[in-house]
Amino acid sequence: MPHVNIKFFPVPLDRNQESKLVAAITEAVKNALGCDENVISIALEPVEQAAWNDRVYQPEIVARRDLLRKVPNY
């Protein structure tokens, strides 16, 4: 049911760091939404900095600002 897509500038994440991140997000979603962790899907999507404005900032942050619950402050 819940799907989380984390977009970020590419950084090297080893398997341990990635596992910890996914576990923390899973736990937060499970607790907030009261769902079983088996129904949660999580995608980690690196986006090059040069493409960020066109692929993420404009379509997902600016155009969908009404959905944001935390707004970037930069």
Secondary structure as the mmCIF struct_conf table of DSSP 4:
data_model
#
loop_
_struct_conf.conf_type_id
_struct_conf.id
_struct_conf.beg_label_comp_id
_struct_conf.beg_label_asym_id
_struct_conf.beg_label_seq_id
_struct_conf.end_label_comp_id
_struct_conf.end_label_asym_id
_struct_conf.end_label_seq_id
STRN STRN1 HIS A 3 PHE A 8
HELX_RH_AL_P HELX_RH_AL_P1 ARG A 15 LEU A 33
TURN_TY1_P TURN_TY1_P1 GLY A 34 GLY A 34
HELX_RH_3T_P HELX_RH_3T_P1 GLU A 37 VAL A 39
STRN STRN2 SER A 41 PRO A 46
HELX_RH_AL_P HELX_RH_AL_P2 GLN A 49 TRP A 52
HELX_RH_PI_P HELX_RH_PI_P1 ASN A 53 VAL A 62
TURN_TY1_P TURN_TY1_P2 ALA A 63 ARG A 64
HELX_RH_3T_P HELX_RH_3T_P2 ARG A 65 LEU A 67
BEND BEND1 ARG A 69 LYS A 70
#
